[in-house]
Amino acid sequence: MATSDYKLEREFDGLTTVASGMNSGVTLSGIAADQYALGVNLHVRGGRARTRAPWEDLTLSFESDSDRLAFQKGKHQGAAFYSQGTRGQMVSAVAGEIWITDLLNGATTSLMRGDGALSLNHWGVPRMYFQQAQRYMVIQDGYNKPIILGDGGARRAGTQPHPTDAGEVVPEVPVGKQMAFGHGRLFVASIANGFIAGDIDKRETPLDVLRFSEETYLNESGAFLLPYWMGEITMMSLLPILDQGIGLGPLMVSGRHGMMAYAIDVFRDEWLDTDIGAVVMMNAGSMGHRSAAIVNSDIWFRGSEGLRSFRVTRDEFNKFSNSPSSREVNAILDPDTSWLLHAASVELHDNRIWMTAHPENVTQENPDGSAGRDIRHRGLVTLDFDPVSTITQSGNPAFDGLHTGPFPTSIVTGSLDGLDNLWVWSKDNGYINRLYRLQEESHDWLRLDAFDKQIESKIVTRQMDFGNELTLKLICGLDVWVADIRGDVTVKAYWRPDGTKEWIEWKTPVLLRGTMEAPATSSNGPAEVFTQDRIAIRFGEMSNQYCPPGRGRDTEGFYIAQVMLVWTGHMELVRIRAFAKRANEDLGGCTEDEVSALPRTGTRHYTYSYELTPGDGSWQT
């Protein structure tokens, strides 16, 4: 292999802040100095990359082993948080059964078992539909009469006495799919591209919110159809108009190819003579009923091309382009299977958008014992709306990147005992349904993931050209500064010159011994945690050099390059500095004999390598 004694002063390049997050929507040379090409299991709020918050595995208990197996092995069909003041329950659908989970003790029971059991819902539908209307939770499968939770029990929708005509009855919630509640009314998509409005809620008669009598008896035009070209209804949501002080605004109803806004705040008796619907979006729409989240006075939703903002998409109607707001994470979202996007889940929590990514079909067991199919996701994409904002300055939203560990089927948010929570239903390896909760303020000082796993994080830098991408350089080494080290953290560094596919590992992984914990005694109280100060790591000589076919020179000589750091455990990345020196342009490449003699010691890294599984190999809850 050719070498060179050509020496000049060292040149430096690196990463000092990541305030603008991940960006894979441009070429490597177009990534800004405060961005990175790929992030896995990172949070970047405050301008530094650090290990993401851990997930806690919630232990669920069941009345019998048969209940447990039916819940664990069945097809996940959706979930929702049922708010009851400061308390709440998790309501989930598995293989046609509705399960209620007490989030304080994990007790999980089925409404379709035991005394007073309800009949099964359709166990073959991909997802069921949940909507809370005041004190009631309504659950639909599109085939059977909806299930209504509330007033201390559960029942199927039926009829109610007519409010004025003695002896007459009026129907309750009709069979349907997507639902929304606002302005005192429940709205139900009762046909593929149409929906109807329920009666107005009255405080003195709370059951009125479940009645659908006005359309039938008053002929007040409570039924609406989406334009045919928009397709079937995929999502219904109320858009807040906070900047005008009027609270909830129009009802937004989306198909896959467009969106309508309905001015339902207009008096009901004017609906018959007034066109209250308006087309507000064309050629873009929400892909699923759980794939949209309200952010202030905006709706962010998963469209066919990525994550979109309703307001940003509207603003771009008069421009040449109308692209989604997620180009920065194209590398993660582009491989998504389009016909599985109806199962996407999007939620807002901790001023971040959480969105499922990379859906896939997996095997599950049907109630009759046959094999069926379920949909899970390989990870989550997070968009931080508060990366570096303070009272004196504000920053643009930034994508953290990809979160791996659980295999999400549904994302659920809710307030429990005054604290906002984010839960993820996951179909883990072994195809077991599990429930995880995000621990922003973990009491575990090591910040371990579920099953006591250390989180594996990864960051890939932008292109480094050391000031000039047209001059040949030799790599000399890499310095990495880190902080907030919790326990033992292993750090590995990799180098990739001139766009090669394989990553070359530096000689030795570095083991950092960070946090110390003072023992707790009856005299000194709770344990004290001492966080390790900043540490500078120097990676020197690379362990393996080889000549990738077609490169024409060894991997020490390069024009542009990237660095990747992979660490296991909790730490904060302060900065990266790579240093190189100018090389003689006559630096030769590998000869044909050298190429055949040298092993290909570079490696390709799998983005979804980190997974949550029980350490003992057990799949039992």
C-alpha positions as CSV (number, residue, x, y, z in Angstrom):
1,M,0.0,0.0,0.0
2,A,1.3,3.4,-0.9
3,T,2.3,5.9,1.8
4,S,3.3,9.5,2.0
5,D,5.7,11.6,4.1
6,Y,4.0,14.8,2.8
7,K,3.3,16.8,6.0
8,L,1.5,20.1,6.6
9,E,-0.2,21.7,9.6
10,R,-3.2,19.8,10.9
11,E,-6.7,20.8,9.8
12,F,-9.8,20.4,11.9
13,D,-13.5,19.8,11.4
14,G,-16.3,18.6,13.6
15,L,-19.5,19.2,15.5
16,T,-20.1,21.7,18.3
17,T,-23.9,22.0,18.5
18,V,-26.9,20.1,17.1
19,A,-29.6,22.6,17.8
20,S,-31.2,22.1,14.3
21,G,-31.4,18.3,14.7
22,M,-31.3,15.7,12.0
23,N,-31.4,16.5,8.3
24,S,-31.3,13.7,5.6
25,G,-33.4,15.7,3.1
26,V,-30.4,17.3,1.4
27,T,-27.0,16.1,0.1
28,L,-24.3,15.6,2.8
29,S,-22.7,18.8,1.7
30,G,-25.9,20.7,2.3
31,I,-26.3,19.7,5.9
32,A,-25.9,22.8,8.2
33,A,-23.1,23.0,10.7
34,D,-25.6,22.5,13.6
35,Q,-27.3,19.4,12.0
36,Y,-26.4,15.8,11.6
37,A,-27.2,13.2,9.0
38,L,-28.8,10.5,11.3
39,G,-29.7,10.3,14.9
40,V,-30.9,7.2,16.7
41,N,-32.2,7.3,20.3
42,L,-31.2,10.9,20.8
43,H,-32.8,14.0,22.3
44,V,-31.3,17.3,21.2
45,R,-33.2,19.9,23.3
46,G,-30.8,22.6,24.4
47,G,-28.5,22.1,21.5
48,R,-26.6,18.9,22.6
49,A,-27.3,15.3,21.7
50,R,-27.9,13.1,24.6
51,T,-29.4,9.6,25.2
52,R,-33.1,9.6,25.0
53,A,-35.4,9.2,27.9
54,P,-36.0,5.5,28.9
55,W,-39.1,3.4,28.6
56,E,-40.7,1.7,31.6
57,D,-42.3,-1.7,31.1
58,L,-45.7,-1.7,32.8
59,T,-46.5,-5.1,34.4
60,L,-50.1,-6.1,33.6
61,S,-52.0,-8.6,35.7
62,F,-55.0,-10.7,34.5
63,E,-57.7,-12.7,36.2
64,S,-56.6,-16.0,34.5
65,D,-53.8,-17.4,32.3
66,S,-56.4,-17.7,29.4
67,D,-57.0,-14.0,29.7
68,R,-53.3,-13.2,29.7
69,L,-52.7,-15.4,26.6
70,A,-55.6,-13.9,24.7
71,F,-54.4,-10.4,25.4
72,Q,-50.7,-11.0,24.7
73,K,-51.1,-13.0,21.5
74,G,-54.1,-11.3,19.9
75,K,-54.3,-8.7,17.2
76,H,-53.8,-5.2,18.6
77,Q,-56.7,-3.0,17.3
78,G,-56.0,0.3,18.9
79,A,-56.1,2.0,22.3
80,A,-57.1,5.3,24.0
81,F,-56.9,7.0,27.3
82,Y,-60.3,7.3,29.1
83,S,-60.1,10.4,31.2
84,Q,-62.0,10.5,34.5
85,G,-60.9,13.8,36.1
86,T,-57.5,13.3,37.8
87,R,-57.7,9.6,37.2
88,G,-58.0,7.6,34.0
89,Q,-57.9,4.2,32.5
90,M,-56.3,2.7,29.4
91,V,-58.9,1.2,27.0
92,S,-57.5,-1.2,24.4
93,A,-58.9,-3.5,21.7
94,V,-57.3,-6.9,21.2
95,A,-58.8,-9.6,18.9
96,G,-62.3,-8.2,19.1
97,E,-62.2,-7.8,22.9
98,I,-62.2,-4.5,24.8
99,W,-59.8,-4.5,27.7
100,I,-59.6,-2.0,30.6
101,T,-56.3,-1.4,32.3
102,D,-55.9,0.3,35.6
103,L,-52.7,2.3,35.1
104,L,-51.9,2.5,38.8
105,N,-51.7,-1.3,39.4
106,G,-51.8,-2.8,36.0
107,A,-55.0,-4.8,36.6
108,T,-56.4,-5.7,33.1
109,T,-59.9,-7.1,32.5
110,S,-62.0,-7.8,29.4
111,L,-65.5,-6.5,28.9
112,M,-66.2,-9.7,26.9
113,R,-65.6,-12.1,29.8
114,G,-67.3,-13.0,33.0
115,D,-70.7,-11.8,34.3
116,G,-72.5,-9.3,32.1
117,A,-70.0,-9.9,29.2
118,L,-70.6,-8.0,26.0
119,S,-70.6,-9.8,22.6
120,L,-67.3,-9.7,20.7
121,N,-66.5,-7.0,18.3
122,H,-65.0,-7.8,14.8
123,W,-61.6,-9.5,15.5
124,G,-60.5,-9.1,11.9
125,V,-60.5,-5.3,11.5
126,P,-57.1,-3.7,11.5
127,R,-58.1,-0.9,14.0
128,M,-61.0,0.1,16.1
129,Y,-62.1,3.7,16.8
130,F,-62.2,5.4,20.2
131,Q,-63.7,8.8,21.1
132,Q,-64.5,10.3,24.5
133,A,-67.6,12.5,24.6
134,Q,-67.8,14.2,28.0
135,R,-68.0,11.4,30.6
136,Y,-68.5,8.6,28.0
137,M,-66.1,6.6,25.9
138,V,-67.5,5.4,22.6
139,I,-65.8,2.4,20.8
140,Q,-66.6,1.5,17.2
141,D,-65.5,-1.3,14.9
142,G,-67.6,-0.3,11.8
143,Y,-69.8,-3.4,12.0
144,N,-71.4,-3.8,15.4
145,K,-73.3,-1.4,17.6
146,P,-70.8,0.8,19.4
147,I,-69.8,0.1,22.9
148,I,-70.3,2.9,25.4
149,L,-68.3,3.1,28.7
150,G,-69.5,5.3,31.5
151,D,-71.8,5.6,34.5
152,G,-70.0,2.7,36.1
153,G,-70.5,0.2,33.4
154,A,-70.3,-0.8,29.7
155,R,-73.1,-1.5,27.2
156,R,-74.0,-1.4,23.5
157,A,-75.6,1.7,22.1
158,G,-79.4,1.4,22.0
159,T,-82.3,3.9,22.2
160,Q,-83.4,6.7,24.6
161,P,-86.8,8.1,25.4
162,H,-87.8,10.9,23.0
163,P,-87.3,14.3,24.7
164,T,-90.8,15.5,24.0
165,D,-93.0,12.7,22.6
166,A,-94.0,10.3,25.3
167,G,-93.8,6.7,24.3
168,E,-91.4,7.4,21.4
169,V,-87.7,6.5,21.4
170,V,-84.7,8.0,19.6
171,P,-81.5,6.2,18.5
172,E,-78.1,6.5,20.2
173,V,-74.7,6.5,18.5
174,P,-75.0,4.8,15.1
175,V,-72.6,2.2,13.8
176,G,-69.6,3.9,12.2
177,K,-65.8,4.4,12.3
178,Q,-64.0,7.7,12.8
179,M,-65.4,10.1,15.4
180,A,-64.9,13.5,16.8
181,F,-66.4,15.5,19.7
182,G,-66.6,19.3,19.9
183,H,-69.0,22.2,20.3
184,G,-71.1,19.8,22.5
185,R,-71.7,17.3,19.7
186,L,-70.5,13.9,18.8
187,F,-69.8,13.4,15.1
188,V,-69.6,9.9,13.5
189,A,-68.5,8.7,10.1
190,S,-71.5,6.5,9.5
191,I,-70.6,5.7,5.9
192,A,-67.3,5.6,4.0
193,N,-67.3,9.3,2.9
194,G,-70.0,10.8,5.1
195,F,-70.7,11.6,8.7
196,I,-73.6,12.7,10.9
197,A,-73.9,14.9,13.9
198,G,-75.4,14.0,17.3
199,D,-77.6,16.0,19.6
200,I,-76.2,18.9,21.6
201,D,-74.8,18.1,25.1
202,K,-76.8,19.4,28.1
203,R,-75.5,19.5,31.6
204,E,-78.7,18.5,33.2
205,T,-79.2,15.5,30.9
206,P,-75.7,14.1,30.2
207,L,-77.1,11.2,28.1
208,D,-78.1,13.6,25.4
209,V,-74.6,13.7,24.1
210,L,-75.2,10.1,22.9
211,R,-78.5,10.8,21.1
212,F,-78.8,11.2,17.4
213,S,-82.4,12.4,17.1
214,E,-82.2,15.8,15.5
215,E,-81.5,14.7,12.0
216,T,-84.3,12.1,12.1
217,Y,-87.0,14.1,13.8
218,L,-86.1,17.8,13.1
219,N,-84.8,17.4,9.5
220,E,-81.9,19.8,10.3
221,S,-79.4,18.4,7.8
222,G,-77.0,16.8,10.3
223,A,-75.5,14.6,7.5
224,F,-72.6,15.5,5.4
225,L,-70.6,14.0,2.5
226,L,-67.0,14.5,1.5
227,P,-66.3,15.2,-2.2
228,Y,-65.9,11.9,-4.0
229,W,-62.3,12.8,-5.1
230,M,-61.1,13.0,-1.5
231,G,-61.7,9.3,-0.9
232,E,-63.1,7.7,2.2
233,I,-62.9,9.5,5.5
234,T,-59.7,8.8,7.3
235,M,-59.6,11.4,10.1
236,M,-61.9,13.8,12.0
237,S,-60.7,16.4,14.5
238,L,-61.6,19.9,15.9
239,L,-59.2,22.7,15.0
240,P,-58.6,25.1,17.8
241,I,-58.6,28.8,16.9
242,L,-56.7,30.1,19.9
243,D,-55.3,33.3,18.5
244,Q,-58.9,34.7,18.0
245,G,-60.1,33.7,21.5
246,I,-63.0,31.5,20.2
247,G,-61.6,28.1,21.4
248,L,-62.5,25.2,19.2
249,G,-63.1,26.1,15.5
250,P,-64.2,24.1,12.5
251,L,-64.5,20.3,12.3
252,M,-61.7,19.1,10.0
253,V,-62.6,16.0,8.1
254,S,-59.9,14.4,5.9
255,G,-59.7,11.8,3.2
256,R,-56.4,10.6,1.7
257,H,-56.5,13.2,-1.0
258,G,-57.9,16.3,0.6
259,M,-59.5,17.9,3.7
260,M,-62.7,19.8,4.4
261,A,-63.5,22.3,7.2
262,Y,-67.1,22.4,8.5
263,A,-68.2,25.5,10.5
264,I,-70.2,23.5,13.0
265,D,-70.2,26.4,15.4
266,V,-73.0,27.8,13.3
267,F,-76.4,27.3,14.9
268,R,-77.8,23.9,14.0
269,D,-81.1,25.3,12.5
270,E,-79.0,27.1,9.9
271,W,-77.2,24.0,8.6
272,L,-80.0,23.2,6.2
273,D,-79.8,26.5,4.4
274,T,-76.0,27.3,4.7
275,D,-73.1,25.6,3.1
276,I,-70.9,25.2,6.2
277,G,-68.3,23.0,4.5
278,A,-65.2,24.3,2.6
279,V,-62.4,22.6,0.8
280,V,-59.2,23.6,2.7
281,M,-56.7,21.2,1.3
282,M,-56.2,19.3,-2.0
283,N,-53.8,16.4,-3.0
284,A,-52.9,15.8,0.6
285,G,-54.6,14.3,3.6
286,S,-54.3,12.2,6.7
287,M,-53.6,8.5,6.2
288,G,-55.4,7.2,9.3
289,H,-57.7,8.1,12.2
290,R,-54.9,8.2,14.8
291,S,-52.3,9.8,12.5
292,A,-53.0,13.4,13.5
293,A,-52.2,15.6,16.5
294,I,-53.3,19.1,17.5
295,V,-50.4,21.6,18.0
296,N,-51.6,24.9,19.2
297,S,-53.9,26.1,16.3
298,D,-52.5,23.6,13.8
299,I,-53.0,20.0,12.9
300,W,-49.9,17.8,12.2
301,F,-50.7,14.6,10.4
302,R,-49.1,11.7,8.6
303,G,-49.7,12.1,4.9
304,S,-48.7,9.8,2.1
305,E,-45.3,11.5,1.6
306,G,-44.5,12.2,5.3
307,L,-45.4,14.4,8.2
308,R,-47.4,17.5,7.2
309,S,-48.6,20.6,9.0
310,F,-52.1,21.9,7.9
311,R,-51.1,25.5,8.1
312,V,-47.7,25.1,6.4
313,T,-49.4,23.1,3.6
314,R,-52.0,25.8,3.2
315,D,-49.4,28.5,3.0
316,E,-47.6,26.7,0.2
317,F,-50.7,26.4,-2.1
318,N,-49.6,29.5,-4.0
319,K,-46.0,28.2,-4.5
320,F,-44.5,25.8,-6.9
321,S,-43.8,23.2,-4.3
322,N,-46.1,21.7,-1.7
323,S,-43.8,19.3,0.2
324,P,-44.2,17.7,3.6
325,S,-42.6,19.1,6.7
326,S,-40.5,16.0,7.3
327,R,-37.8,16.1,4.5
328,E,-35.2,16.1,7.3
329,V,-36.1,12.5,8.1
330,N,-36.6,11.2,4.6
331,A,-34.0,8.5,5.3
332,I,-36.3,7.1,8.0
333,L,-39.7,7.6,6.4
334,D,-39.1,6.9,2.7
335,P,-39.0,3.1,3.1
336,D,-42.4,3.1,4.8
337,T,-44.9,0.8,3.1
338,S,-47.7,3.0,1.8
339,W,-50.6,0.6,2.2
340,L,-49.8,0.1,5.9
341,L,-49.8,3.9,6.7
342,H,-53.5,3.7,7.9
343,A,-52.1,2.2,11.1
344,A,-49.8,5.2,11.8
345,S,-50.1,6.9,15.1
346,V,-49.2,10.5,15.9
347,E,-49.3,12.3,19.3
348,L,-48.1,15.5,20.9
349,H,-46.2,15.1,24.2
350,D,-43.6,17.2,26.0
351,N,-43.8,19.7,23.1
352,R,-42.7,17.0,20.7
353,I,-44.5,15.2,17.9
354,W,-44.2,11.4,18.3
355,M,-44.9,9.5,15.1
356,T,-44.7,5.8,14.3
357,A,-42.3,4.8,11.5
358,H,-41.5,1.8,9.3
359,P,-44.7,-0.3,9.5
360,E,-44.5,-4.0,8.9
361,N,-46.9,-7.0,8.9
362,V,-46.3,-9.6,11.6
363,T,-47.9,-12.8,12.7
364,Q,-50.6,-13.0,15.4
365,E,-53.0,-15.6,16.6
366,N,-56.7,-15.3,15.8
367,P,-59.4,-16.3,18.4
368,D,-60.2,-19.4,16.4
369,G,-56.5,-20.5,16.6
370,S,-55.7,-19.6,13.0
371,A,-52.7,-17.4,12.1
372,G,-53.5,-13.8,11.2
373,R,-51.6,-10.6,10.5
374,D,-51.0,-7.6,12.7
375,I,-49.2,-4.3,12.0
376,R,-46.4,-3.0,14.1
377,H,-43.7,-0.3,13.6
378,R,-40.0,-0.6,13.9
379,G,-39.6,2.8,15.7
380,L,-40.7,6.3,16.3
381,V,-39.8,9.7,14.8
382,T,-39.8,12.7,17.1
383,L,-40.0,16.4,16.1
384,D,-39.0,18.8,18.9
385,F,-40.9,22.1,18.9
386,D,-38.7,23.5,21.6
387,P,-35.1,22.7,20.8
388,V,-33.4,25.9,22.0
389,S,-36.3,28.3,22.8
390,T,-36.0,30.8,25.7
391,I,-37.9,33.9,26.7
392,T,-35.4,36.0,24.7
393,Q,-35.1,33.8,21.6
394,S,-37.0,31.1,19.7
395,G,-35.7,28.4,17.5
396,N,-37.2,26.4,14.6
397,P,-38.5,22.8,15.3
398,A,-35.9,20.1,15.0
399,F,-36.1,16.4,14.4
400,D,-34.3,14.3,17.0
401,G,-34.4,11.4,14.5
402,L,-35.4,7.8,15.1
403,H,-36.3,6.2,18.5
404,T,-36.0,2.4,18.6
405,G,-36.6,-0.2,21.4
406,P,-40.4,-0.8,21.4
407,F,-42.2,-2.0,18.3
408,P,-45.2,0.5,18.5
409,T,-48.7,-0.4,17.5
410,S,-50.4,2.6,19.1
411,I,-49.2,5.8,20.9
412,V,-51.5,7.1,23.6
413,T,-51.3,10.3,25.8
414,G,-53.2,11.2,28.9
415,S,-53.0,13.0,32.2
416,L,-52.8,10.8,35.3
417,D,-52.7,12.4,38.8
418,G,-51.9,15.7,37.2
419,L,-48.9,14.5,35.2
420,D,-48.9,14.2,31.4
421,N,-47.9,10.7,30.2
422,L,-46.9,9.1,27.0
423,W,-47.6,5.4,26.6
424,V,-46.7,3.1,23.7
425,W,-48.4,-0.2,23.0
426,S,-45.8,-2.5,21.4
427,K,-45.9,-5.9,19.7
428,D,-42.5,-7.1,20.8
429,N,-40.4,-9.9,19.4
430,G,-42.3,-13.1,20.0
431,Y,-45.4,-11.0,18.9
432,I,-46.4,-10.2,22.5
433,N,-48.5,-7.1,23.2
434,R,-46.8,-5.0,25.9
435,L,-47.4,-1.5,27.4
436,Y,-44.5,1.0,27.9
437,R,-44.5,4.4,29.6
438,L,-41.9,7.1,28.8
439,Q,-39.9,8.2,31.9
440,E,-38.9,11.8,31.3
441,E,-37.9,12.2,35.0
442,S,-36.6,8.8,35.8
443,H,-35.9,7.9,39.4
444,D,-33.4,5.4,38.0
445,W,-30.1,7.3,38.1
446,L,-28.6,5.0,35.4
447,R,-31.5,5.9,33.1
448,L,-31.9,2.3,32.0
449,D,-34.5,1.2,29.5
450,A,-37.1,-1.5,30.3
451,F,-35.7,-4.9,31.4
452,D,-32.6,-3.0,32.8
453,K,-31.1,-2.5,29.3
454,Q,-28.6,0.2,28.5
455,I,-29.9,2.3,25.6
456,E,-27.8,2.2,22.4
457,S,-27.6,5.7,20.8
458,K,-26.1,6.7,17.5
459,I,-25.2,9.9,15.7
460,V,-23.8,10.3,12.1
461,T,-22.2,13.6,11.4
462,R,-22.6,15.8,8.3
463,Q,-19.9,15.8,5.6
464,M,-16.6,16.9,6.9
465,D,-14.2,18.5,4.3
466,F,-11.8,20.3,6.6
467,G,-12.3,23.5,4.7
468,N,-11.8,22.2,1.2
469,E,-13.4,19.2,-0.4
470,L,-11.1,19.4,-3.4
471,T,-7.8,18.6,-1.6
472,L,-6.6,15.2,-0.6
473,K,-6.2,14.7,3.2
474,L,-4.9,12.0,5.6
475,I,-7.0,11.2,8.7
476,C,-5.0,11.7,11.9
477,G,-7.5,11.1,14.7
478,L,-10.6,12.1,16.5
479,D,-11.4,13.9,19.8
480,V,-14.8,13.5,21.5
481,W,-16.0,15.5,24.5
482,V,-18.8,14.0,26.6
483,A,-20.6,14.8,29.9
484,D,-23.4,13.6,32.2
485,I,-22.0,10.0,32.2
486,R,-24.3,7.6,34.1
487,G,-22.5,4.4,35.2
488,D,-20.4,2.5,32.6
489,V,-20.8,3.8,29.1
490,T,-19.1,2.2,26.0
491,V,-18.3,4.5,23.1
492,K,-17.3,3.3,19.7
493,A,-16.1,5.6,16.8
494,Y,-16.3,4.9,13.1
495,W,-15.0,6.7,10.0
496,R,-16.4,6.6,6.4
497,P,-14.4,8.4,3.7
498,D,-15.7,9.6,0.4
499,G,-19.1,8.0,0.6
500,T,-18.1,4.4,1.0
501,K,-20.8,2.1,2.3
502,E,-18.7,0.4,5.0
503,W,-17.8,2.1,8.3
504,I,-14.2,1.6,9.6
505,E,-13.9,1.3,13.3
506,W,-11.3,3.1,15.3
507,K,-8.8,0.8,17.1
508,T,-10.5,0.3,20.5
509,P,-13.9,1.1,22.0
510,V,-13.7,3.3,25.0
511,L,-15.2,2.4,28.4
512,L,-16.2,5.4,30.5
513,R,-16.9,5.0,34.2
514,G,-19.0,7.9,35.1
515,T,-21.5,8.3,37.8
516,M,-20.9,7.3,41.4
517,E,-23.7,6.8,43.9
518,A,-23.3,7.3,47.6
519,P,-24.9,4.5,49.6
520,A,-28.1,5.5,51.4
521,T,-28.3,4.9,55.1
522,S,-30.8,5.8,57.8
523,S,-28.6,8.7,58.9
524,N,-27.7,10.3,55.6
525,G,-31.1,9.8,53.9
526,P,-31.6,9.1,50.1
527,A,-28.7,8.1,47.9
528,E,-26.7,11.0,46.4
529,V,-25.7,10.9,42.8
530,F,-22.5,12.5,41.6
531,T,-22.4,12.9,37.8
532,Q,-19.1,12.6,36.1
533,D,-17.6,15.9,34.8
534,R,-16.8,16.3,31.1
535,I,-14.3,13.8,29.7
536,A,-12.3,14.2,26.5
537,I,-11.7,11.0,24.6
538,R,-9.0,10.7,22.0
539,F,-9.3,8.1,19.3
540,G,-5.9,7.7,17.6
541,E,-4.8,5.1,15.0
542,M,-7.6,3.2,13.2
543,S,-7.5,-0.5,13.7
544,N,-8.3,-1.6,10.2
545,Q,-7.4,0.0,6.8
546,Y,-8.5,-1.7,3.6
547,C,-8.9,-0.8,0.0
548,P,-12.6,-0.9,-1.0
549,P,-12.8,-1.9,-4.7
550,G,-13.2,1.1,-6.9
551,R,-11.8,3.7,-4.5
552,G,-8.4,3.9,-6.1
553,R,-6.5,4.7,-2.9
554,D,-6.4,3.6,0.7
555,T,-8.9,4.8,3.3
556,E,-6.4,7.1,5.0
557,G,-6.5,9.4,2.0
558,F,-9.8,11.1,1.5
559,Y,-11.5,14.3,0.3
560,I,-14.7,14.2,2.4
561,A,-15.7,12.0,5.3
562,Q,-18.2,11.3,8.0
563,V,-17.9,10.2,11.6
564,M,-20.3,8.0,13.5
565,L,-20.4,7.6,17.2
566,V,-22.2,4.7,18.8
567,W,-22.6,4.5,22.6
568,T,-24.3,2.2,25.0
569,G,-25.5,3.8,28.2
570,H,-26.5,7.3,29.2
571,M,-24.3,10.3,28.3
572,E,-24.3,13.8,26.7
573,L,-22.3,14.6,23.6
574,V,-20.5,18.0,23.9
575,R,-18.5,18.2,20.7
576,I,-16.7,16.1,18.1
577,R,-13.4,17.2,16.5
578,A,-11.7,15.3,13.7
579,F,-8.2,16.3,12.6
580,A,-6.4,15.6,9.4
581,K,-3.4,16.8,7.4
582,R,-2.9,17.6,3.7
583,A,-1.7,14.7,1.7
584,N,0.4,14.5,-1.4
585,E,-1.8,14.3,-4.4
586,D,0.5,11.7,-5.8
587,L,-0.5,9.4,-2.9
588,G,-1.1,6.1,-4.7
589,G,-4.0,3.8,-4.4
590,C,-4.0,0.1,-3.6
591,T,-2.6,-2.2,-6.2
592,E,-4.8,-5.0,-7.6
593,D,-2.8,-7.5,-5.5
594,E,-3.3,-5.4,-2.3
595,V,-7.0,-5.2,-2.9
596,S,-7.3,-8.9,-3.1
597,A,-5.0,-9.6,-0.2
598,L,-6.6,-7.1,2.3
599,P,-9.7,-8.2,4.1
600,R,-12.8,-6.1,3.9
601,T,-13.0,-5.2,7.6
602,G,-15.4,-2.3,7.3
603,T,-19.0,-2.9,8.5
604,R,-22.5,-1.7,7.6
605,H,-24.6,-0.6,10.5
606,Y,-28.3,-1.5,10.9
607,T,-30.4,1.5,11.9
608,Y,-32.9,-0.6,13.9
609,S,-30.3,-2.7,15.8
610,Y,-31.5,-1.7,19.3
611,E,-34.6,-3.6,20.5
612,L,-36.4,-4.1,23.8
613,T,-36.7,-7.7,24.9
614,P,-36.8,-9.3,28.4
615,G,-33.2,-10.2,29.4
616,D,-34.3,-13.7,30.5
617,G,-35.8,-14.5,27.1
618,S,-39.3,-14.8,28.7
619,W,-42.2,-13.4,26.8
620,Q,-44.6,-13.4,29.8
621,T,-46.0,-10.2,31.1
